[in-house]
Each structure stands twice: as structure tokens, then as C-alpha cells.
């Protein structure tokens, strides 16, 4: 992982269920990320949900994004 690359983490099943319930959505409604993306952890498979944490340099706040692998 490169120092400028945001942190990508594979979510476990419990976290996924909590996320989908919190936002009342399905996996199909999440943005997609290709399985071949070099930023993904090595143990990812199709239909996994990835949590991406990006730090905003101006506010030092961490923004969190979610993607489903395809």
C-alpha cells in the first residue's frame, strides 16, 4: 500500500448487515469497484463490501466510502 493511497478494508458479514440496515439499502445500490483494482486487499472476492477511509487534509476529518466488488 502506498502512503497516498486511502485505506481499503474488507468488511465482515456483521458489519455488512449493520451497514445495509442503517442506510436501508441493498448491495446492488452501492457503488462498484473492480476486483482487479490494485488498492483492494488480497483476500477480496466478488460481492464483498469494501470500506475506504480517506483523510481530508484541510479538516483532518476521515471520510468513509463503501464499494461492492464486481
Secondary structure, 3 states (H helix, E strand, C coil): CCCCCCEEEECCHHHHHHHHHHHCCCHHHCCEECCCCCCCCCCCCCCCEEEEEEEECCCCEEEEEEEEEC
